Amino acid sequence: MRLTRYIQIESRRQATYERLFAKEVLKAFKKNAEMWIDFNIVGNAVGEALEKVYRVTLEDYLSRQWEQLDGNVIKKKERFFMPAWSQWIENYILATLVNKVVGIDDTTRELLMQETIASTSIGETRSEFSKRIMNVMGGAAGKRRARVIARTEAGNAINIAKAKSAEDWAAQTDIPIGKLWIHRGAKDPRDWHVAMDTGVEIPKDEPFIVTDPNTGITDRMMYPHDPSASAGNVINCGCLVIYVRLKTEQDGRNNF
């Protein structure tokens, strides 16, 4: 398969996952609204939704990345999956995803408190208050927020799973790997992310040097959505990493 074709496939697949994440997050927002109206609490709907889609995404891309590097891009009835990956997924969810959910829920709680105060100040009825809360969480603003979270979290799940799988594949095969930063396009693209998409691979263990001109912050990112990077290089980013086998004397070719 040609590299350009593979990038197109990966881009469309990531877009599909972004839609899945957005759908689940919006459903969770509506549950948040219901919990707030009835009990004045946010609940754990977002946490449950993100854990669900993270598990599906991580499992899928751990397998896909290994199979791509292994030269097996044909669907099999039984996909490759290392037993150790199951524990890695559990550790990731416990150590990292929980903190993401706390941040999202804190923002939701603050937003709902503001709307509650506004509703009380003008003496809205319970019906009017309920409609206000449901509109904030499930209306146009809620949908926009869900899309931003979805794009961010889908990109994070996909890229971190690919990085883990590529690392494990390289360790087992001892074959050198390179990587490319791919900008998938956006309505309001980060020009400095577009500039990273050079079409030239760098060694797997070298960082991408990414400077945000708005803040002057330079991040050394191992892949798009590297958790060590600043918010300006991560939030609402749709970029992806592509790993390729570098040319060797043994096979005289790269992965594509």
N, C-alpha and C positions, 0 to 999 in steps of 0.2 A: 504494500500500500504506500502511495506517495505521501510525503509529509504534509503537503498542503491539504490533501483530502482528509488525512487523519485530524488535522487541526479543525477543519470544518465540522467533522463528526463530534469531536470533543466539545466544541463551542455550542453546538445544538444540544448536546446531552446536558451540559451545564445549565443551559437556559431552561431545560425541562425540570431540572432539580430546583432551580430558582422559583419556578412556578409552584412546584410542590411545597417548598418551604413557605412561600407567601400564602398559599391556601391554608396551610395548617396554622400559621401564626395568626392570620385573621380570625380563624375559628376560635383560637385561644383568646384573642382580644375580646370577642363577643362573650365568651365565658367569664372573662375578667369583669366585664360590664355587669353581667347578671349577678356575680358574687358581690360586687360593690353595691348594687342597688338593694340587694336583699340583706347583706350582712356587713357591709362597709369594710370588706377585705378584698384583696386582689386574687388570692387563691394561687394554685400551682399549675394553671392551665398551660402557660407558656413553657414551663419546664418540662411538662409531660409531652407537649407537642415537639419541642426541639430534641428531646431525647429520642423520640420515635423516629424522626427524620434523619437525625445524625447517625443512628445505628444503621439504617438502610443505606445511607450514603457512604459511610466509612467502609462497611462490608463490601459494597459494590466496587468502590475505587481501589481498595486494597487488592482485590482480585484483578480488576481491569488493568491496573498499572503493571502488575507482575506478568500477566499474559501478553501485554503489548511488548514489553522488553524481551520476553521469551520468544517472541516471534509468532505467538499464537493469538491471532485476532479473530479466529473463527469461534463462534459460540459452541460450547460443549454442554452436554447434559449435566455434567458435574464440573463446576468451576474450581480453579485452584484457590485454596485458602489455607494459610499456615495456622496450625492450632494456637500458636502464641499470639496471633492477632486478636483472638477473642478477649484475652486478658488485657491486651493493649487498649482495646476499645473501652472496656470497663474502667480502666485506670484514667483514660482521657475524660470520660464522662464525669467521673467522680472528682477529678482534680481540676478540670478546666471548664467544662460546660456549666457546672453549678455557678461559678462566678459570673459567667455571661448572663445567666438567667436572673441572678440577683440584680445586676445592673439594669436589665430591661424592666423588671418588676418595680424597681425603685422609681424609674422614670414614669411608669404607668401610674403608680401610687401618687406621685406628685401631681401628675396631670389630672387625675380624678379628684384629688383634694381641691385643686383650683376650681374645677367645674362645680364641685359641691358647694364651695364658698360662694361662687357666683350665683348659683341657683338659690341658695338660702337668702342672699342679699336682696333678691328681687321677689322673694316670696312665691316661688314656683310651687305648683301642686306636685304630689308624688308622681302623677302621670307625666307631667311636664319634665320633672327631674329625670325620670326613667328614660324618656325620649332623648333628653340631652346627653345622658351618659352613653346610651346605645349608639347615638349618632357620632359621638366623639371617638368611640372605640371601633365601631363597625362601618362608619361612613367614609367619606372621601379622605379625610385626614388619617383615619385608621388604616385605610388601604395603602396610602403612601408610606406610612411608617412600616407597615408589614412588608412592603416591597423592599425597602431599604434594609431591614433586618434580614430578609430572605436572601438578598443578593450578597450581603456580608457573610452570613452564616453558611450558606451553600458553598460560597467560594472558599471559606475557611475549611469546611469539612472535606471538600474535594481535594484541595491542594495539600493539606496535611496528610491525608490518606495516601496520595500519590507519592509524597516525599518519604513516608514510612516504608511503603512497598518498594520503592526504588532503592532505598538504603539497604533493605534486607536482601533484595535481589542481587545488588552489587557485592554485598558481603558473602553471599553464597556462591556466586559464579566467578568472582574476582575479575569481572569484565568492566573496563572503564566506561563510565556514563557521563554524558553531557546533558545540559538542560537549556531550554529556551523560555524566555518570558513572552507570553502571547497576550496582546491587548485585543479584547473581543469587540471593542466598539461600544459607544455609549452616546446618549443625547448630549451630555456635558462631560466630555472626556478629560481626564487629567493628561495634559500635554506631556508631562514628564513620564507618565506610564506608557504613552504612545511611543515615546523615544526609546523605551526599553525594548520594544519589539523590533529587534535588529535582524532577525532571521539567522543569527549566528550563535551557535551553542557555546556555552562556557562549561568548564568542568563542574561536576556535581557539587563538589565541596567548596567551590568559590561562591561568595555572595554576589548578588546583584546590588550595585551601588545606586540607591534611589534617593534623590534629593527633592523635597517638596519646596518649590520656590515661594510658596505662600508663607511658610514658617521658617525656611532656611534650614530645616532639620534634614540631616542625611541619615538614612537607614541602610544598614547592611543586611539585606533580606535574602534568605536562602531560597525563598519562593514567594509568589504573591500570597498575601495574608499571613506572612510570617508573624507569629504572635509577639515577637520582640519589636515590631515596627510601630511607629507612631500612628495615631488615629487617622491622620490625613492621608496615609498611604494604605489604609485598610478598609475603613467604613465605606460601604456602597461600591467597593471595587469589584469588577467582574473579570479581572485578568486571571489567567491560568498558566500553569507550568507544564511544559512538555519535556519528558525525559527521552533521551535517545542513546543508543549504544554508540560509542565512539569507534572510529575505524581502528582496527588492530591488524597486526601482521598475520594473525591466524585466519581471520575471515576476510580481511581486505575490504570491509564495507562498514557502513554504519547501519543503524536500525531501519532506516528508510532508504 
